[in-house]
Amino acid sequence: ISPPKRESAPENIHFQRSDLRGLARLVIQATEGVTRITEGVHQSVWSTLGVAGREPQRTGGLTGLVYRGVVGITRGAGWSLERVLASLERLAEPAGNPTESAQRSALISVLNGVMGDRLAADQSPFALPMSLRIDGVDLDLRQPVVPAERVRSKILVMIHGLCMNDRQWRGAAAAGAHDHGHAVADPLGYCVIHLRYNTGRHISHNGSELADRLEQLLQNWPVPVDEVSVLGHSMGGLVIRSAIQQATERALAWPARVKHVVFLGTPHHGAPLERAGHGIDLLLASSRWTAPFTRLAGLRSAGITDLRHGNLLDRDWQQPDAQVGRGGDTRVPLPLPPGIRFHAIAATTAARRSPLADRLTGDGLVPLNSALGRHREARHRLRFASGSTWISYRTGHITLLRRPDVTERMLRWLAD
């Protein structure tokens, strides 16, 4: 396995040629969406006057014909524009591989977090493919050679959270703060590999793909792998739990090599921000006047909706109650599997623990009890070994990526 060679090319590219095509597609979709919302409000007005539509939130007659015409023309224009832009891309291929700027990378990551499932379904150039990376360069898993200085028998896989990317792990070092990866890996002899993925897809889909990629990685690694450890921040912790479970069910080999998994602010039982978003959905849908605007509230990606309760597997979000959006926790209980040492680091902005702080105060996004795997129902509680949980006080969700005391705690666990 070897990173592709970099060719000389301009660095810190904020805009790529394919971005024009991606932006054009988003504009077309936004225009169509606004048209549908306008038609829905229009039909709500007609309904108060006793005029029925073709179907809920759809007008009939001449008015419906006009709306359908606007949508059809918009789609036709988008189809033509996209093909013109695709032709221009092929005629003006850049020489070499331009280096993506941190600003563009962050923006694309946020876009994928918010609507990445739609981007992937539309085959948008903005949709991020999953990749395993070393120092910001994608690994080609088909090649059996790794630079000698990177070859280790121990691998540390680092998985970022929602709306983030692998550069934000490494960005800590550039800002003069701790880079958890190399601060842990260098003294313990790990090779650090970062995962980049589309955080808007279902956690179960990302987990399944990660399971396949880790299997391929270990099969092609130039030396036998003695140990794999994983550091997952926020959603990243859920993705590795999903990957381990699916790999075990499919009898893949790599879970037997996993020794440690460290969760950083992982919402094992969901995050209240997504539950609040679901409440807005229900509120808007309760009135025929506001029902058309549920299209806007429903823009949250599949990955975000999975965070309502912490869905890990397909069956968690495919159950009927989950599909109709009743808000209940329909997950199948999934305990931590044996044979792996699991650790959880939670954060709270409070100065010290108290019953009120434990219930209401978290790191700004993830409640303390969710990050520690606690649940009011015993079947959902995660059983961490004694000494394998730790709380960082006066710390926010993103600050977990920068704290030197977090690094020290992980060093103690991983060195065992």
C-alpha positions in Angstrom: 0.0 0.0 0.0 1.6 3.3 -1.0 0.4 6.9 -1.2 0.4 8.2 -4.8 3.3 10.4 -5.7 2.6 14.1 -5.6 3.3 15.9 -8.8 4.2 19.6 -8.9 1.0 21.6 -8.8 -0.4 24.8 -7.3 -1.2 24.4 -3.6 -4.1 25.6 -1.4 -6.7 25.4 -4.2 -9.9 26.9 -2.9 -12.0 26.2 -6.1 -11.8 23.2 -8.4 -13.3 22.9 -11.9 -15.8 20.3 -10.9 -17.2 22.7 -8.3 -19.1 24.6 -11.0 -21.0 21.5 -11.9 -21.7 20.8 -8.2 -22.9 24.3 -7.6 -25.1 24.3 -10.7 -26.7 21.0 -9.5 -27.4 22.5 -6.0 -29.0 25.6 -7.5 -31.3 23.5 -9.7 -32.3 21.4 -6.7 -32.9 24.5 -4.6 -35.1 26.1 -7.3 -37.1 22.9 -7.5 -37.5 22.7 -3.7 -38.6 26.3 -3.4 -41.1 25.7 -6.1 -42.6 22.7 -4.3 -42.8 24.7 -1.0 -44.6 27.6 -2.8 -47.0 25.1 -4.4 -47.7 23.6 -1.0 -48.5 26.9 0.6 -50.7 27.8 -2.4 -52.6 24.6 -2.0 -53.1 25.2 1.7 -54.8 28.5 0.8 -57.0 26.7 -1.8 -57.9 24.1 0.8 -59.4 26.6 3.1 -61.7 27.6 0.3 -62.8 24.0 -0.3 -60.7 23.5 -3.5 -59.0 20.1 -3.5 -55.6 19.5 -5.1 -54.3 16.6 -7.1 -52.6 15.2 -3.9 -51.5 16.7 -0.6 -49.5 19.9 -1.1 -50.0 19.8 -4.9 -52.3 22.1 -6.8 -54.5 21.0 -9.7 -55.8 22.6 -12.9 -54.0 25.4 -14.7 -52.1 26.3 -11.5 -50.7 22.8 -11.1 -49.7 22.8 -14.8 -47.7 26.0 -14.2 -45.9 24.6 -11.2 -45.1 21.4 -13.0 -43.9 23.4 -16.0 -41.5 25.4 -13.8 -40.1 22.2 -12.3 -39.7 20.6 -15.7 -38.0 23.6 -17.3 -35.7 23.8 -14.3 -34.7 20.1 -14.6 -34.2 20.4 -18.3 -32.0 23.5 -17.9 -30.0 21.8 -15.2 -29.5 18.7 -17.4 -28.1 20.8 -20.3 -25.9 23.0 -18.0 -24.4 20.0 -16.3 -23.4 18.3 -19.5 -21.8 21.5 -20.8 -19.8 22.0 -17.6 -18.7 18.3 -17.7 -17.4 18.8 -21.2 -15.5 21.9 -20.2 -13.9 19.9 -17.3 -12.6 17.3 -19.6 -11.2 19.9 -22.0 -9.4 21.7 -19.2 -8.0 18.9 -17.0 -5.5 20.3 -14.5 -1.9 19.1 -14.7 -1.0 17.2 -11.5 -3.1 16.9 -8.4 -3.8 20.4 -6.9 -3.7 20.5 -3.1 -7.1 21.3 -1.6 -7.1 24.2 0.8 -8.1 23.7 4.4 -11.0 26.2 3.9 -12.4 24.3 1.0 -11.9 21.0 2.8 -13.8 22.3 5.8 -16.7 23.7 3.7 -17.1 20.5 1.7 -17.1 18.5 4.9 -19.9 20.6 6.4 -21.9 20.3 3.2 -21.5 16.5 3.3 -22.5 16.4 6.9 -25.7 18.3 6.3 -26.8 16.7 3.0 -24.2 14.1 2.1 -26.7 11.3 1.6 -28.4 13.4 -1.2 -25.0 14.3 -2.7 -24.0 10.7 -2.9 -27.4 9.6 -4.4 -27.0 12.4 -7.0 -23.4 11.5 -7.7 -22.5 15.1 -7.0 -18.8 16.1 -7.3 -19.1 17.4 -3.8 -19.9 13.9 -2.4 -16.8 12.7 -0.4 -15.7 9.2 -1.1 -14.4 7.1 1.8 -10.6 6.9 2.0 -7.9 5.8 4.3 -5.1 8.4 4.3 -1.5 8.9 5.5 -0.4 12.6 5.9 -3.3 13.8 3.9 -2.7 11.5 0.9 -5.2 8.7 -0.1 -3.8 5.2 0.2 -4.2 2.9 -2.8 -5.2 -0.3 -1.1 -4.3 -2.4 -4.2 -0.6 -1.7 -4.0 1.5 -3.7 -1.6 4.3 -1.2 -0.9 4.5 1.4 1.9 7.4 3.8 2.4 9.8 2.2 4.9 9.5 5.0 7.5 5.7 4.3 7.7 5.8 0.5 8.0 4.8 -0.6 11.5 3.1 -3.7 12.9 0.8 -1.5 14.9 -1.8 0.8 13.3 -3.8 3.6 14.9 -6.9 4.5 12.9 -8.3 8.0 13.6 -12.0 8.7 12.7 -13.4 12.2 12.7 -16.9 13.3 13.6 -19.9 14.9 11.9 -19.2 17.7 9.4 -15.4 17.3 9.9 -12.5 15.8 8.1 -9.1 14.3 8.7 -7.3 17.6 8.4 -8.9 18.8 11.5 -7.1 16.2 13.6 -3.8 17.3 12.0 -4.7 21.0 12.2 -4.1 20.9 15.9 -0.4 20.6 15.5 -0.3 23.5 13.0 -2.1 25.7 15.6 0.5 24.9 18.2 -1.7 22.5 20.1 -1.5 18.8 20.7 -2.0 16.4 17.7 -3.5 13.4 19.5 -2.5 11.1 16.7 1.3 11.6 16.6 1.5 12.5 20.3 0.2 9.0 21.0 1.7 7.1 18.0 5.3 8.2 18.1 6.1 6.9 21.6 4.0 3.7 21.2 5.2 2.8 17.7 1.9 3.2 15.8 1.5 4.1 12.1 -1.2 6.7 12.0 -3.9 6.3 9.4 -6.8 8.8 9.1 -10.2 8.0 7.7 -12.1 10.6 5.6 -15.7 9.8 4.9 -19.1 11.4 4.0 -20.7 12.0 7.4 -24.1 12.6 5.9 -24.6 8.9 5.0 -26.2 6.5 7.4 -23.7 5.4 10.1 -24.5 1.8 9.2 -23.5 2.4 5.5 -20.2 4.0 6.5 -19.6 1.2 9.0 -20.1 -1.4 6.4 -17.7 0.3 3.9 -15.1 0.9 6.7 -15.3 -2.8 7.6 -14.4 -3.8 4.0 -11.6 -1.2 3.7 -9.9 -2.3 7.0 -10.0 -5.9 5.8 -8.3 -4.9 2.6 -5.8 -2.8 4.4 -4.7 -5.5 6.7 -4.5 -8.1 3.9 -2.2 -5.9 1.9 -0.1 -4.4 4.7 3.6 -5.2 4.0 4.2 -6.7 7.5 1.9 -8.8 9.7 -0.3 -6.5 11.8 -0.1 -7.3 15.5 -2.4 -4.6 16.7 -5.0 -2.1 15.5 -6.2 0.6 17.8 -8.9 3.2 17.0 -9.6 6.7 18.1 -13.0 7.9 17.2 -14.3 11.5 17.8 -18.0 12.1 18.1 -19.8 10.3 15.2 -16.5 8.5 14.5 -17.0 6.4 17.6 -20.4 5.2 16.3 -18.9 4.4 12.9 -16.2 2.1 14.4 -18.8 0.4 16.6 -20.9 -0.3 13.5 -17.9 -1.5 11.5 -16.8 -3.9 14.3 -20.3 -5.4 14.6 -20.8 -5.8 10.9 -17.4 -7.2 10.3 -18.0 -9.7 13.1 -21.3 -10.8 11.6 -19.6 -11.3 8.3 -16.6 -13.2 9.9 -14.0 -10.7 8.7 -10.5 -11.1 10.1 -9.5 -7.6 11.2 -11.7 -7.3 14.4 -9.4 -10.0 16.0 -6.5 -7.5 15.7 -8.3 -4.6 17.4 -6.9 -4.1 20.9 -8.1 -0.6 22.0 -10.9 1.7 20.9 -11.1 5.1 22.5 -14.3 7.2 22.2 -13.9 11.0 22.3 -17.2 12.7 23.0 -19.2 9.9 21.2 -23.0 10.2 21.5 -23.7 6.5 22.2 -27.3 7.3 23.0 -27.8 10.3 20.8 -27.6 14.0 20.9 -30.3 16.4 22.0 -29.7 18.8 19.0 -31.0 16.2 16.5 -34.0 15.4 18.8 -34.8 19.1 18.8 -34.7 19.1 15.0 -37.1 16.2 15.0 -39.4 18.1 17.3 -39.5 21.0 14.8 -40.4 18.5 12.1 -43.4 17.4 14.1 -44.4 20.9 15.0 -44.4 22.1 11.4 -46.3 19.0 10.2 -49.1 19.7 12.8 -50.6 22.5 10.7 -51.5 22.5 7.0 -50.1 26.1 6.8 -46.7 25.1 8.0 -46.6 21.5 6.6 -45.0 22.6 3.3 -42.0 23.9 5.2 -41.2 20.5 6.6 -39.1 20.2 3.4 -36.7 22.7 4.8 -36.6 21.2 8.3 -36.1 17.8 6.7 -32.9 18.7 4.9 -31.0 17.0 7.7 -28.9 14.1 6.3 -29.3 10.5 7.2 -26.2 10.7 9.3 -27.6 13.5 11.4 -30.9 11.7 11.9 -29.0 8.7 13.1 -27.7 10.8 15.9 -31.2 11.2 17.4 -30.6 8.0 19.4 -27.3 6.7 18.1 -28.3 4.3 15.3 -25.5 1.9 14.4 -27.1 -0.8 12.1 -29.5 -0.8 9.2 -32.2 -2.4 11.3 -32.1 0.5 13.7 -33.4 3.0 11.2 -35.3 0.6 9.0 -37.8 -0.3 11.6 -41.4 1.0 11.0 -41.4 3.4 14.0 -38.1 4.9 12.9 -39.3 5.3 9.3 -42.4 7.2 10.2 -40.5 9.4 12.6 -42.4 8.9 15.8 -39.3 9.7 17.7 -39.1 6.5 19.8 -35.8 4.7 20.4 -36.1 1.6 18.2 -32.5 0.5 18.3 -31.6 -3.1 18.9 -29.4 -3.2 22.0 -25.8 -3.6 21.0 -23.3 -4.2 23.9 -19.6 -3.7 23.6 -18.1 -6.9 22.2 -15.7 -8.9 24.2 -12.0 -9.1 23.4 -11.5 -5.4 22.8 -10.6 -2.8 25.4 -13.0 0.1 25.1 -12.4 3.5 26.7 -14.6 6.6 26.8 -13.6 10.2 27.3 -16.5 12.6 28.0 -16.4 16.3 28.2 -18.5 18.8 30.2 -18.4 22.6 30.3 -19.1 22.4 34.0 -16.4 22.8 36.6 -17.3 19.7 38.5 -19.8 16.9 38.6 -23.3 17.2 40.2 -26.6 15.4 39.5 -27.9 18.5 37.6 -24.7 18.9 35.6 -24.7 15.2 34.7 -28.2 15.5 33.3 -28.2 18.9 31.7 -24.6 19.9 31.0 -22.5 18.2 28.5 -19.8 19.4 26.1 -22.2 21.6 24.2 -23.4 18.9 21.8 -23.2 15.6 23.6 -24.6 15.0 27.1 -22.3 13.5 29.6 -24.3 10.3 30.2 -24.5 9.7 26.4 -20.8 10.0 26.0 -20.3 7.6 29.0 -22.7 5.0 27.6 -25.2 5.4 30.4 -28.9 4.9 29.7 -32.1 4.7 31.8 -32.8 1.3 30.3 -30.3 -1.4 31.4 -30.4 -3.2 28.0 -28.9 -0.1 26.3 -26.1 0.6 28.9 -22.5 0.2 27.8 -20.3 -1.7 30.3 -16.9 -0.1 30.3 -14.2 -1.7 32.5 -13.2 0.0 35.7 -10.8 2.9 35.0 -11.8 3.0 31.3 -13.9 6.2 31.5 -12.7 9.7 32.1 -14.3 13.2 32.2 -12.6 16.4 31.0 -14.0 19.4 32.8 -14.4 22.9 31.4 -14.1 21.4 28.0 -16.2 21.7 24.8 -16.9 19.1 22.1 -14.3 20.4 19.7 -11.8 21.3 22.4 -11.5 17.6 23.1 -9.3 17.5 19.9 -6.8 20.0 21.5 -6.5 19.1 25.2 -3.0 17.8 26.3 -4.6 16.0 29.3 -6.7 14.0 26.9 -3.6 12.9 25.1 -2.0 11.9 28.4 -5.1 9.8 29.4 -5.0 8.0 26.0 -1.3 7.3 26.4 -1.9 5.6 29.7 -4.6 3.4 28.2 -2.9 2.5 25.0 0.4 1.8 26.7 -1.2 -0.9 28.8 
